Amino acid sequence: MKTLSLSDVVPTAEAHVVAGCPTVDSFRKHMQRDPKAPAPFKIGLANFYQRADLLAWKRRRDAARKAK
């Protein structure tokens, strides 16, 4: 397993920007609805997401929207 650096992870408060959601609330709703959404992990008291996982999730969501 690779050691993560700060450039590889995103805190929940900033994850909505990377995922393409307008607000944190809409980001959380999308994450709850999608069973294939990336799971957060804890560092101390904060939840973090891997940037690569969020970008892949965004690409899948965008592709599904275009396919409709």
N, C-alpha and C positions, 0 to 999 in steps of 0.2 A: 504494500500500500504506500502511496506517495504522501509525503508530508505536505500539508496544505500551507500556502502562504496567504497573507492578507489580501493579495490581489485575486486569489482564487475563490474567496468567500464573500458573501454579501449578507449584512444583517437584515432582519425582517423589515425594519423601517425603510430600507433602501431597495429591497427586493422588488417592490412593485414597479419601479422604474425600469429595472433590467428585464422584467417579465412583460412589460408593455401594458400594464394596467394603470388607469388614471389615479387611483387612490389605494391606500393600504387596505381599506375595507373591501373594495372590489377584488383585490388580489387574494385576500383571505377567503372570500366566497368562491372564487374560481378554484382555489386550492382544495376546498372542502368538497366541491362537486366532482372533481376529477380524480378517479382512483389511481391514475398513473402520474399524478403530480409529484414532483420531487419532495422528499421528506426533509424537514429541518433537523439540525443537530445542535446541541447546546455547547456553548463555551461560557462557563460561569453561569450567569443568570439570563443570558441573551440567546435567542435562537438565530442560527445562521443557515444559509443555503449555499450550495456550491454554484458558482456563476455559470459553469458549463452546463449543469443540469437545468438551470432556469432558462438559458438560451435555447437549449434543445426543446424544452417544454413550450416555449414561445413559438418556435418554428412549427411544431406539431399543431398548436392551436391555430396559427395563421394559415397553415395548409388546409386544415379542416374547414375554416371559414371560407376560403377560396373555393373549395370543392362543392360547397352548397349551391 
